[in-house]
Amino acid sequence: MNLRRQLLLVSILTLILPWAGCQFIRETESALREGQQQMLAGTARAIADSLSQFSDEMLAATDDSRFGEGQIYGQPLTSAPLIDGYLDDWTIPGNAAAMLRGADGAIRYVVGIHRQYLFMHIDARDAAIVFTDTQDASSGYKYSDQVSLVSVDNNGEQTVFRFRAEAPGQIIATRQIDDQVFDETRVVAHWQDTPNGYRLEARIPRNLVGTRLGITVTNTNDSLSPGVRSTTFSGTVPGPFVSVSPVLQSVAAGYVQQPGLRLMIANRDGWRLALAGSLPSSANGDSAQQAGSGWLRLAYNILLKPGAEAALAEPDPSGREQQSYVSTALQGTPASRWFRSPDTGRAVTSVAHPIWSGTVQTGAIILQQSTDAILSLTNQALTRLITLTLISTIGVALVLLGYASWLSSRIRHLSNAAGRALDDKRVRTALPSALAGDEIGDLSRSFSSVLQQLGNYNDYLRTLAAKLSHELRTPLTIVSSSLENLEHEELSAEAVKYTARAREGADRLRRILTAMSEASRTEALIENAEPEEFDLSTVLESTVAAYDDAWPGRQFVLRNNSTHSTVRGSPELIIQMLDKLADNAVAFSAAGDVITISLDSDAKHVVIGVTNPGPPLPENMRTQLFHSMVSVRSDDSGRHLGFGLYIARLIAEGHGGSIAAENTDDGVSFIIRIPMH
């Protein structure tokens, strides 16, 4: 990972600060919410105490033997629906209908109250509708598909309203009191067939029904069978009918004059007797809109403590409040709950408190309040925090990225300078950032010191050959003259042999000194030569012609394929380079072999090739072949000391070119590339 990415990663650590700020906002929001819950709980306790005087209203629709089961709830309707069998004009929640298990499937029913009328809607599954026989009232009364509404008043008198399957459309309901059955024209009913059964909608004056209500649905397969009864109650007496109490509704409305409050009053079985006030929806209010918008809502979901789904805070469509915190209050213990929707951002605080009348619990109240004020404060703080976080993080990232770019640029320049510090002629010790006072400056000065020592050592090695040649030439001359004088003396056979060996060693040492001197002179010539433009083709033609006379045992062939062979340099040095390569080719070839010297050109270079048959180059020597005193010859003649190819490389590089060796199918080829002029 490069320095920029490392520092960019470090810049991400700045997010720790906004994380700490978010934790503070989270704790602040939690403290504000808990404070709101405590305040709301105090208000609920005061309201519950004031409702203790309405025990008759609270207990009117309770039945200790039923615990709230088997009762019908009358949904409050804001307008009277049209009696046509459809439910779409009922102003009730979509899932307010209760369900019975029928012989052919589910039976859904709902009862509503609007002014002086009771409305009933039945949606039953029936595989085969059996209509009543209008010619025989008794058979129709007993053996047809029908719906019965059972009513019992305070005196225990039971009334049954029956709605028989006569025909689709308006039907006439019958009313039975004891054994008397007669048509009830004050009841309006509509029967509608459906693909899966039928729907029944009816309107009944409230003064005709008692305080207990039950529904029975009879499904028969033929007119001779009584059929299967599905009923909302067990036994013979239905449960108390529950509906909104006008008295409690009026009292509740007086307690929620403040906007953003909602109050529900439930009896001890959980049935809702009053509902007043309203909470703002997620679409109302600027704070709610902001809380419900994309990225901020996501931030709420991540940072704020989760709550129950806000939809659970809504009044239960069935009319019976059965949430866990309400059940706790109905058991005598105050409870609270926080609701929040992750989708809309809507949040509601809800508290439930029991209502007592003396030592008897009569019910509970549910007081709810929107947390828009808290969300607004949290929203503003969170918006500022996120904005400042983004600005600061982007700013820090840009600063660190710029700083990393500056550092990496300095390091890259230092690396490039260090890579260019070594060449074949000298060592460059001056490096960038050497005057800087930081670690990069220290590194640059350390590199410069190492390069300075390396340069001194390299200069010593470059002058070593000349120094050795100068220092050893005089002692070598003394040794050689002494051996010559000794040869004129009478020596034994053994002494003659030793003298000859000494002579050979001295001659070999002289050749070494001569080659070393030649390499040094060549370097000096390259530095001091006056470059000139010349045609390399002409030089090669005359030189190759001379090689035939110099090495008659070999055949030299010149192949000139160059269209332009003008170069700038020293013809004498080029000839010296060719001499070294030709001598090397002769040494590795056999008598009668053909040595090919070629001249080609490309877009920028003139290319000279010297190819000879012979053994291939060892792979491990190809990179060392052009160094001084390196030879791959196996003979012990001592005539080849490894300076020839070294001198050839010096001359090629002195002309701005290069030299390389490569194996061919039957020998070795040396390729020299010199820039074209």
C-alpha positions in Angstrom: 0.0 0.0 0.0 1.5 3.3 -1.0 1.9 6.3 1.2 -1.1 8.1 -0.2 -3.4 5.2 0.6 -1.9 4.8 4.1 -2.5 8.4 5.0 -6.0 8.3 3.4 -6.7 5.4 5.7 -5.4 7.3 8.6 -7.8 10.2 7.7 -10.7 7.8 8.1 -9.8 7.6 11.8 -11.1 11.2 12.1 -14.6 9.6 12.0 -14.0 8.6 15.7 -14.8 12.2 16.7 -18.2 12.3 15.0 -18.9 8.8 16.3 -18.3 10.2 19.8 -20.6 13.1 19.0 -23.3 10.7 17.7 -23.0 8.8 21.0 -23.6 12.0 22.8 -26.6 12.8 20.6 -27.9 9.3 21.2 -27.7 9.7 25.0 -29.2 13.1 24.9 -32.1 11.9 22.8 -32.6 9.0 25.2 -32.6 11.3 28.2 -35.1 13.7 26.5 -37.3 10.8 25.6 -37.2 9.3 29.1 -38.1 12.8 30.5 -41.0 13.0 28.1 -42.2 9.5 29.2 -42.0 10.5 32.9 -44.0 13.7 32.2 -46.5 11.8 30.1 -46.8 9.1 32.9 -47.6 11.9 35.4 -50.3 13.3 33.2 -51.7 9.8 32.6 -51.8 9.2 36.3 -53.8 12.4 36.9 -56.3 11.5 34.2 -56.7 8.0 35.5 -57.5 9.3 39.0 -60.1 11.7 37.6 -61.8 8.8 35.7 -62.4 6.8 38.8 -65.8 8.4 39.2 -67.0 6.9 35.9 -67.0 3.3 37.1 -70.5 2.6 35.8 -69.5 3.6 32.3 -66.3 1.6 32.6 -68.0 -1.6 33.8 -71.1 -1.4 31.7 -69.9 -3.8 29.0 -67.9 -6.2 31.1 -68.6 -9.8 31.9 -66.4 -11.4 34.6 -67.3 -14.9 33.2 -66.1 -14.1 29.7 -62.9 -12.0 30.3 -63.7 -10.1 27.2 -64.0 -13.1 24.9 -67.0 -13.7 22.6 -68.0 -10.0 22.5 -68.8 -7.8 19.6 -67.3 -4.3 19.2 -69.2 -1.6 17.5 -66.8 0.4 15.3 -67.6 4.2 15.4 -68.6 5.3 11.9 -68.2 8.9 10.8 -70.8 8.5 8.1 -73.6 6.1 7.4 -72.7 3.5 4.7 -75.0 2.7 1.8 -76.7 -0.7 2.3 -75.6 -2.5 -0.9 -73.4 -5.3 0.3 -70.1 -3.6 -0.2 -67.7 -2.6 2.6 -65.7 0.1 0.8 -67.8 3.0 2.1 -67.3 1.9 5.8 -65.1 4.5 7.5 -63.1 1.9 9.5 -59.6 0.6 9.3 -59.0 -1.9 6.6 -58.4 -4.9 8.9 -61.1 -4.1 11.4 -63.3 -7.1 10.5 -63.3 -10.0 12.9 -63.3 -13.7 11.8 -65.3 -16.8 12.4 -64.5 -20.3 11.3 -67.3 -21.5 8.9 -68.1 -24.9 7.3 -66.7 -23.8 3.9 -64.1 -21.3 5.1 -63.6 -18.1 6.9 -66.5 -15.8 7.8 -65.6 -12.1 8.3 -67.9 -9.8 10.1 -67.9 -6.2 11.3 -70.4 -4.1 13.3 -70.5 -0.3 13.2 -72.4 2.4 15.1 -73.5 5.7 13.5 -76.0 7.9 15.4 -79.2 5.8 16.1 -78.3 2.9 13.9 -76.3 -0.3 14.2 -74.7 -1.5 10.9 -73.6 -5.1 10.3 -71.6 -6.6 7.4 -71.0 -10.3 6.9 -68.7 -11.8 4.2 -69.1 -15.6 4.3 -67.6 -18.4 2.2 -70.3 -20.8 1.1 -69.7 -23.5 -1.5 -73.4 -23.8 -2.3 -76.0 -21.2 -1.2 -79.3 -22.8 -0.3 -82.1 -20.2 -0.7 -85.3 -20.2 1.4 -88.5 -21.6 0.1 -90.8 -18.6 0.2 -93.9 -21.0 -0.2 -93.1 -22.6 3.2 -92.0 -20.2 5.8 -91.3 -22.9 8.3 -88.9 -24.8 6.1 -87.3 -21.6 5.0 -87.0 -20.6 8.6 -85.2 -23.8 9.5 -83.3 -25.1 6.5 -81.7 -22.4 4.4 -78.4 -20.4 4.6 -79.0 -17.5 7.0 -77.5 -15.0 9.4 -78.9 -14.4 12.8 -78.3 -11.4 15.1 -79.0 -12.4 18.7 -79.9 -9.6 21.1 -80.6 -9.7 24.9 -81.7 -6.7 26.8 -81.2 -5.8 30.5 -84.3 -7.7 31.4 -83.0 -10.9 29.9 -85.5 -10.8 27.0 -83.9 -12.3 23.8 -84.6 -11.1 20.3 -83.3 -12.8 17.1 -83.1 -11.0 13.8 -82.8 -13.5 10.9 -81.6 -12.7 7.4 -82.4 -15.6 5.1 -81.0 -16.3 1.7 -84.1 -15.3 -0.4 -82.5 -13.9 -3.5 -79.7 -11.4 -4.4 -80.7 -7.8 -3.6 -82.9 -6.3 -0.9 -84.2 -8.9 1.6 -86.7 -8.7 4.4 -85.4 -9.5 7.9 -87.6 -11.4 10.4 -87.7 -10.8 14.1 -88.3 -13.5 16.7 -89.3 -12.8 20.3 -89.9 -16.0 22.2 -92.0 -18.1 19.7 -93.4 -15.2 17.7 -91.8 -14.5 14.3 -92.7 -11.6 12.1 -91.2 -9.4 9.4 -89.2 -6.4 10.7 -89.6 -3.6 8.1 -87.5 -1.2 10.1 -84.5 -3.3 9.3 -82.9 -2.7 5.9 -80.8 -5.6 4.5 -79.0 -6.5 1.3 -77.9 -10.0 0.2 -75.2 -10.2 -2.5 -73.8 -13.4 -4.0 -70.0 -13.6 -4.5 -67.9 -16.2 -6.4 -66.9 -17.8 -3.1 -70.2 -17.3 -1.1 -72.2 -14.2 -0.2 -72.1 -10.9 1.5 -74.8 -9.5 3.8 -75.1 -5.8 4.9 -77.8 -4.6 7.3 -78.9 -1.5 9.2 -80.8 -1.9 12.4 -82.2 0.8 14.7 -80.3 0.8 18.0 -83.5 0.9 20.0 -84.4 -2.6 18.7 -81.2 -4.2 20.1 -80.3 -4.9 23.7 -77.1 -4.7 25.7 -75.8 -8.1 24.6 -75.2 -9.1 20.9 -74.1 -12.2 19.1 -74.0 -13.3 15.5 -74.8 -16.8 14.2 -74.1 -17.9 10.6 -75.9 -21.1 9.4 -74.5 -23.0 6.4 -76.6 -25.8 5.1 -76.1 -28.0 2.0 -79.7 -28.7 1.3 -83.2 -27.6 2.5 -83.6 -30.9 4.4 -80.5 -30.4 6.6 -80.3 -28.0 9.5 -76.7 -27.2 8.5 -73.7 -26.0 10.6 -73.8 -23.1 12.9 -70.9 -20.7 13.4 -71.4 -18.3 16.3 -69.5 -15.5 18.0 -70.4 -16.7 21.5 -70.6 -19.9 23.4 -73.7 -21.1 25.2 -77.1 -19.5 24.8 -76.5 -15.9 25.9 -74.2 -13.7 23.9 -71.6 -11.4 25.5 -72.1 -7.7 26.3 -72.0 -5.4 23.2 -69.1 -3.0 23.4 -69.1 0.4 21.8 -67.7 3.9 22.3 -69.2 5.5 25.4 -70.5 9.0 24.6 -69.8 10.1 28.2 -66.2 8.9 28.3 -65.7 10.2 24.7 -66.7 13.7 25.8 -64.5 13.4 28.9 -61.5 12.2 26.9 -61.9 15.0 24.4 -61.6 17.5 27.2 -58.2 16.1 28.2 -56.5 16.3 24.8 -56.9 19.9 23.9 -53.1 20.1 23.3 -52.1 19.1 19.7 -50.0 16.0 19.4 -51.7 14.1 22.2 -54.0 11.0 21.8 -56.0 9.4 24.6 -57.6 6.0 24.6 -59.8 4.7 27.4 -60.2 0.9 27.7 -62.3 -1.2 30.1 -60.6 -3.9 32.1 -61.0 -6.4 29.2 -59.1 -4.0 26.9 -62.1 -2.9 24.8 -61.7 0.7 23.7 -64.5 2.9 25.1 -63.1 6.3 24.0 -60.6 7.7 21.6 -59.7 11.4 21.4 -57.0 13.5 19.9 -54.6 12.6 17.1 -50.9 12.3 16.4 -49.2 13.9 13.4 -48.4 11.6 10.6 -44.9 11.2 9.0 -46.0 13.6 6.2 -46.8 16.4 8.6 -44.3 18.9 9.9 -40.9 19.9 8.7 -39.1 17.8 11.3 -41.1 14.7 10.3 -40.3 15.3 6.7 -36.6 15.6 7.4 -36.7 12.6 9.7 -38.4 10.7 7.0 -35.9 11.7 4.3 -33.3 9.4 2.9 -29.8 9.7 4.4 -31.0 11.4 7.6 -33.5 8.6 8.2 -30.7 6.1 7.7 -28.6 8.0 10.2 -31.5 7.9 12.7 -31.8 4.1 12.3 -28.1 3.6 12.9 -27.5 6.1 15.7 -30.7 6.2 17.7 -31.9 3.4 19.9 -34.5 1.2 18.2 -38.1 1.2 19.2 -41.1 -0.9 18.3 -42.7 -0.3 14.9 -44.7 2.9 15.0 -47.7 1.2 13.4 -48.2 -0.7 16.7 -48.9 2.5 18.5 -52.1 3.0 16.4 -55.5 2.0 18.0 -56.1 -1.7 17.4 -58.5 -2.0 14.5 -60.5 -4.7 16.3 -61.4 -2.2 19.1 -59.5 -4.3 21.7 -56.2 -3.0 22.9 -54.0 -6.0 23.5 -50.4 -4.6 23.3 -48.1 -6.0 25.9 -47.7 -2.7 27.8 -51.5 -2.2 27.8 -51.9 -5.7 29.2 -49.4 -4.8 31.9 -51.5 -1.7 32.9 -54.8 -3.8 32.8 -53.1 -6.0 35.4 -52.6 -3.0 37.7 -49.0 -1.9 36.8 -48.3 1.3 34.9 -46.2 0.7 31.7 -44.7 2.7 28.9 -43.4 2.0 25.4 -41.5 3.9 22.7 -42.5 3.4 19.1 -40.4 4.4 16.1 -40.8 3.6 12.4 -37.5 3.0 10.6 -39.2 3.7 7.3 -40.9 7.0 8.0 -38.9 8.2 11.1 -42.2 8.7 13.0 -41.8 8.2 16.7 -44.4 8.0 19.5 -44.1 7.8 23.3 -47.0 5.8 24.8 -47.8 5.2 28.5 -50.6 3.1 30.0 -52.0 3.6 33.5 -54.6 1.6 35.3 -57.9 3.2 36.4 -59.1 2.4 39.9 -62.4 2.9 41.6 -61.5 2.4 45.2 -59.9 -1.1 45.3 -61.6 -2.2 42.0 -59.7 -1.8 38.7 -62.2 -0.6 36.1 -59.9 -0.2 33.1 -56.8 1.6 31.9 -56.0 4.7 29.8 -53.4 4.9 27.0 -51.9 8.3 26.6 -49.7 8.9 23.6 -47.6 11.8 22.4 -45.5 12.4 19.3 -41.8 13.0 19.8 -41.6 15.5 17.0 -40.0 18.1 19.3 -37.3 15.7 20.4 -36.8 14.6 16.8 -36.5 18.2 15.7 -33.8 18.9 18.3 -32.0 15.7 17.5 -32.5 16.4 13.8 -30.9 19.8 14.0 -28.0 18.5 16.1 -27.5 15.4 13.8 -27.6 17.6 10.7 -25.0 20.0 12.0 -22.9 17.1 13.2 -23.0 15.2 9.9 -22.4 18.4 7.9 -19.4 19.3 10.0 -18.2 15.8 10.0 -18.3 15.6 6.2 -16.6 19.0 5.8 -13.9 18.2 8.4 -13.3 14.6 7.1 -13.1 15.8 3.5 -10.8 18.6 4.6 -8.5 16.3 6.6 -8.5 13.8 3.8 -7.5 16.4 1.2 -4.8 17.8 3.5 -3.4 14.4 4.2 -3.7 13.5 0.5 -1.8 16.6 -0.4 0.8 16.0 2.3 1.1 12.4 1.1 1.5 13.5 -2.5 4.3 15.9 -1.4 6.0 13.2 0.6 5.7 10.6 -2.1 7.0 13.1 -4.7 10.1 13.8 -2.5 10.6 10.1 -2.0 10.1 9.4 -5.7 12.6 12.1 -6.7 15.1 10.7 -4.2 14.5 7.2 -5.5 14.9 8.3 -9.1 18.1 10.2 -8.3 19.5 7.2 -6.4 18.7 5.0 -9.4 20.6 7.4 -11.7 23.5 7.9 -9.4 25.5 5.0 -10.8 26.7 4.9 -14.4 29.7 3.4 -16.1 31.8 6.6 -15.8 31.1 8.2 -12.4 29.0 8.2 -9.3 26.7 11.2 -8.7 26.6 12.0 -5.0 24.3 15.0 -5.1 20.7 13.9 -4.2 17.5 16.0 -3.7 16.2 16.9 -0.2 19.7 16.7 1.2 19.2 20.1 3.0 15.8 19.1 4.5 15.7 18.7 8.3 13.3 15.8 8.4 13.7 12.0 8.0 13.7 12.2 4.2 16.6 14.7 4.5 18.5 12.3 6.8 17.9 9.5 4.3 19.1 11.6 1.4 22.3 12.6 3.3 22.9 8.9 4.3 22.5 7.9 0.6 24.9 10.7 -0.4 27.5 9.6 2.1 27.3 6.0 0.8 27.5 7.1 -2.8 30.5 9.3 -1.9 32.3 6.4 -0.5 31.3 4.2 -3.4 32.5 6.9 -5.8 35.9 7.1 -4.1 36.2 3.4 -4.3 35.1 3.4 -7.9 37.7 6.1 -8.7 40.3 4.0 -7.0 39.4 1.0 -9.1 39.5 3.0 -12.3 43.0 4.3 -11.6 44.3 1.0 -10.2 45.3 -0.4 -13.6 47.3 2.7 -14.5 48.9 2.7 -11.1 49.8 -0.9 -11.2 51.1 -0.6 -14.7 53.3 2.2 -13.7 54.5 0.8 -10.4 55.2 -2.8 -11.7 56.8 -1.9 -15.0 60.2 -1.0 -13.5 60.5 -4.1 -11.2 59.3 -6.2 -14.1 62.1 -4.7 -16.3 64.7 -5.5 -13.6 63.4 -9.0 -13.4 63.4 -9.5 -17.2 67.0 -8.1 -17.6 68.2 -10.2 -14.7 66.7 -13.3 -16.4 68.4 -12.4 -19.7 71.8 -12.0 -18.0 71.2 -15.3 -16.2 70.6 -17.1 -19.4 74.1 -16.2 -20.6 75.6 -18.0 -17.7 76.3 -21.7 -17.6 73.3 -23.3 -15.8 72.4 -26.8 -15.0 69.4 -28.5 -16.7 67.2 -27.9 -13.7 68.2 -24.2 -13.5 67.5 -23.7 -17.2 64.0 -25.1 -16.7 63.3 -22.9 -13.8 64.7 -19.9 -15.7 62.4 -20.6 -18.6 59.4 -20.7 -16.3 60.4 -17.4 -14.7 60.7 -15.9 -18.2 57.2 -17.1 -19.2 55.8 -15.6 -16.0 57.5 -12.3 -16.6 56.2 -12.2 -20.2 52.7 -13.0 -19.0 52.9 -10.2 -16.4 54.1 -7.8 -19.1 51.1 -8.7 -21.3 48.8 -8.1 -18.4 50.3 -4.7 -17.8 50.1 -3.9 -21.5 46.4 -4.8 -21.7 45.7 -2.8 -18.5 47.5 0.2 -20.0 45.5 -0.3 -23.2 42.2 -0.2 -21.4 43.3 2.9 -19.5 44.4 4.6 -22.7 41.2 3.7 -24.4 39.2 5.3 -21.6 41.3 8.4 -22.0 40.9 8.4 -25.8 37.2 8.2 -25.5 37.0 11.2 -23.2 39.4 13.3 -25.2 38.4 12.2 -28.8 37.1 14.9 -31.1 33.9 13.4 -32.6 33.3 13.6 -36.3 30.7 12.4 -38.8 31.8 9.5 -40.9 30.3 6.7 -42.9 30.5 3.4 -41.0 30.0 1.4 -44.2 33.3 2.7 -45.6 35.1 2.0 -42.4 33.8 -1.6 -42.2 34.7 -2.3 -45.9 38.4 -1.3 -45.4 38.7 -3.0 -42.0 37.2 -6.3 -43.1 39.4 -6.4 -46.1 42.4 -6.1 -43.8 41.2 -9.0 -41.6 41.7 -11.4 -44.5 45.4 -10.6 -44.5 45.6 -10.6 -40.7 44.0 -14.0 -40.2 44.4 -16.0 -43.4 43.1 -19.1 -41.7 39.6 -17.5 -41.5 37.1 -16.3 -44.0 35.6 -12.8 -43.3 32.3 -11.9 -45.0 30.8 -8.4 -44.9 27.0 -8.1 -45.4 26.0 -4.5 -45.8 22.2 -4.1 -45.6 22.2 -0.5 -44.3 20.6 2.3 -46.3 22.1 5.0 -44.0 25.2 4.4 -41.9 26.4 7.9 -41.0 27.4 8.1 -37.3 29.3 10.6 -35.1 32.3 9.5 -33.2 35.9 8.4 -33.7 36.7 6.0 -36.7 39.9 4.9 -35.0 38.0 3.8 -31.9 35.4 2.0 -34.0 38.2 0.1 -35.8 39.8 -0.8 -32.4 36.4 -2.1 -31.3 36.1 -4.2 -34.4 39.6 -5.5 -34.0 38.7 -6.8 -30.5 35.6 -8.5 -31.7 37.3 -10.0 -34.7 40.1 -11.3 -32.5 37.5 -12.8 -30.1 35.7 -14.4 -33.1 39.0 -15.9 -34.4 39.8 -17.3 -31.0 36.5 -19.2 -30.7 36.3 -20.5 -34.3 38.2 -23.1 -36.1 40.4 -22.9 -39.2 38.4 -22.4 -42.4 35.3 -21.1 -40.5 33.4 -18.1 -41.9 33.1 -15.1 -39.7 30.3 -12.8 -40.8 30.3 -9.0 -40.1 27.0 -7.4 -40.9 25.8 -3.8 -41.1 22.1 -2.9 -40.8 20.1 0.0 -39.7 16.7 0.8 -38.2 14.9 4.0 -37.5 17.4 5.4 -35.0 20.5 3.1 -34.9 23.2 1.6 -37.1 23.5 -2.1 -36.1 26.9 -3.9 -36.4 26.9 -7.7 -36.1 29.9 -10.0 -35.6 28.9 -13.7 -35.9 31.3 -16.6 -35.6 30.7 -20.4 -35.3 31.8 -22.1 -32.2 30.7 -23.1 -28.7 27.7 -21.2 -27.2 28.1 -18.7 -24.3 27.3 -20.1 -20.8 24.1 -18.5 -19.5 25.7 -17.4 -16.3 28.4 -15.5 -18.2 26.3 -13.4 -20.6 25.9 -10.5 -18.1 29.6 -10.6 -17.0 31.2 -11.1 -20.4 31.9 -7.4 -21.0 33.5 -6.7 -17.6 37.3 -6.4 -17.3 39.4 -9.5 -16.8 36.6 -11.8 -17.6 37.2 -14.6 -20.1 35.4 -17.9 -21.0 38.4 -19.4 -22.8 39.5 -22.8 -21.5 43.1 -22.6 -22.8 46.0 -21.8 -20.5 48.0 -19.9 -22.9 47.6 -16.7 -21.0 47.3 -14.7 -24.2 43.7 -13.7 -23.5 43.2 -11.8 -20.3 39.5 -10.7 -20.7 40.2 -7.1 -21.6 39.1 -7.3 -25.3 35.4 -7.3 -24.9 35.7 -4.8 -22.0 37.4 -2.4 -24.3 34.7 -3.0 -27.0 32.0 -2.2 -24.5 33.8 1.0 -23.5 34.0 2.1 -27.1 30.4 1.2 -27.9 29.1 3.1 -24.8 31.5 6.0 -25.5 29.6 6.4 -28.8 26.2 6.4 -27.0 25.5 2.8 -28.1 25.4 -0.6 -26.5 26.8 -4.1 -27.1 25.2 -7.4 -26.4 26.0 -11.1 -27.0 23.6 -13.8 -27.9 23.8 -17.5 -28.9 22.9 -18.5 -32.5 22.2 -22.0 -33.9 25.9 -22.7 -34.5 27.8 -20.1 -32.7 27.8 -16.6 -31.1 26.7 -13.2 -32.4 27.8 -9.8 -30.9 25.4 -7.0 -31.7 26.6 -3.3 -31.5 24.0 -0.5 -31.7 25.2 3.0 -32.4 22.9 6.0 -32.7 22.5 7.1 -36.3 23.4 10.7 -37.2 
